[in-house]
Amino acid sequence: MILSILTCIFCTNTQTEKQETEPVAFDYNVEKFADLGILRYQVTDWDSLSLKQKQLVYCLNEAALYGRDILFDQNNRYNLAIRRTLEAIYANYQGDKTAKDYEEFVVYLKRVWFSNGIHHHYGEEKFLPGFSETFFFDAVKSIDSSLVPAKAGQSVDDFLSEITPVIFDAALFAKKVNQDSNVDVIVHSANNYYGENLTQQEVEKFYADMKNPSDSTPVPFGLNSRLEKKDGQLVENVYKIGGLYAPAIEHIIYWLEEAAKYAENNQQKLVIDLLVDFYKTGSLKKYDEYSIEWVKDTESVVDFVNGFTESYGDALGIKASWESLVNFKDLKATALTKVISENAQWFEDHSPVAPQFKKKSVKGITAKTITATILGGDCYPATPIGINLPNSNWIRKDFGSKSVTITNITEAYDKAAAGSGFNDEFVCCEHEKALITQYGTQTDNLHTDLHECLGHASGQLLPGVDPDALKVYGSTIEEARADLFGLYYISDPKMLELGLLDNPEAYKAEYYKYMMNGLITQLSRIEIGRNIEEAHMRNRSLIAHWVFEQGRKDKVVELLRNENNKTYVVINDYDKLRTLIGELLAEIQRIKSEGDFKGAQKLVEQYAVNVDLTLHKEVKERYTQLNIAPYKGFVNPVYEAIKNKKGVIIDIKITYSEGYAEQMMRYSTNYSPLPTYN
Ligand code: ZN
């Protein structure tokens, strides 16, 4: 499960002071286009690694870059064709590059790169180009026809008539993931996890038949395949050697096997070997074995995620998108999260959740803070700031999970956002502003730690409850559960007792930002006229609106407008707010533990989905005035192996100067093994 950033823009922290004392020239901001801001991150303490560890990172980084095509194809079956067409134009176009159409073309290509396809990475809707069809036709025809990724035997004209509506017709492939419970979510989702002509009912039946309710250690069925209909029968086309996406998987395996040579210890080598076995065979039993050994490896400094991991991209939450993240431990910050994980049982025992839904013993929570070295697949360029894996419920129960927060990414968000004017625009009162300035970053990180280390790990299902019972509402409810756990405890005196905060009022920074975000500012990330789709956003909206409504008569939280017709969140009673958060936590845990689909549906549909149009327009306007990009992503650093005269690697050097388009084009040239049509 991932936790994504959106608090970045809030945190001005104490940057002015820092900038005076350390004249750092590192430029965190790369560029802006559409609703996107591109940043870069610094790999802090890289030189604290040994040469062997650097070589290990290097190999894992390579493995992380080779899966990029997979994600494009998973997101939609035309994504690779479109990306390759646009890139061919970008590299070869001889026409007027100052013309409006060409400028819009570049923006569209940059958006396709950012989203790993033609749908918004967050809102899920298809975004449309700002250039004309005529421009597109002429541009495609102007380049060498061998560069056009047509199907075998297809003429450029036929290719154009097939691909043009995919780009320009708003109604075709309108949404990548459609979570609307009133429609067939398989038919109406544009992703490529299911073959053509499949219905939700068929898919649900296929996987229901695979389920064995008495199996206490079920393999995560369906995770790594496309379900297809062949001669009237449903079959899984598995991602593996000899199967779907094999050309990319071969490269990933090659670099994992290289990495194994530099493993820090036997456990880590075992982990890598098992992952290779999984990629070779596609066996999900192997995947579970790998996950279990991966959880057990808490000693290694270098660590990684590489595989078919998160299922947010599938409306039914069965299929997983490919992602990778390579990292090493941030030892200083890890000490803090260790304190949290060591006290996991205390938090579980004292939570407001009903006793039957609590874990008697919370096992194996390892919390650590990491420095990312590369982002790949579904972690690139938009990335989570925290990760908690594996997702398998029984492995989490029996073996625990690993939870990380990525400090160099949050640092980059904070530093890039310093001085954006956001707090002055959206925060109601001086008191809150001061608290946010002083404690915003700290409480943000703490909330992330609590969410990942405790929230996702807490609670239990009642015996016999299907972990997938909440279906399309599952992700939202799970994220709400973890967020509420974090919110409930961040204001607890225990935080001061454990030395995690030093001011009893510090938590108010997080409460205020959370409410402001859930009620107001996250609307900046949605297009006018649309509702909230993405699970994390739905979760934040759910929590903020639920407590707002429940506290309405006591005016716990208010939405007030000033003389300029600007809306602000005002929190009148922080203690009552916490009580409400506790009540919602108890209810959400009950829903999860009992598998109460109706309960989940009611909460999500009532509080999480709908958008107030007037407020929405106001927020968009205020963001435009501030010129803040609502979504952010990153370019990766460039790693270069330095060799001596004998060709032996003596160091791995990092540079940060690569631009966004430059990097994307390099990846598409050097790390693009898949055919256009898979
Ligand atoms: Zn989460």
Residues whose N, C-alpha, C, O or C-beta is under 5 A from the ligand:
A	BS01	ZN	M1 I2 L3 E479 A482
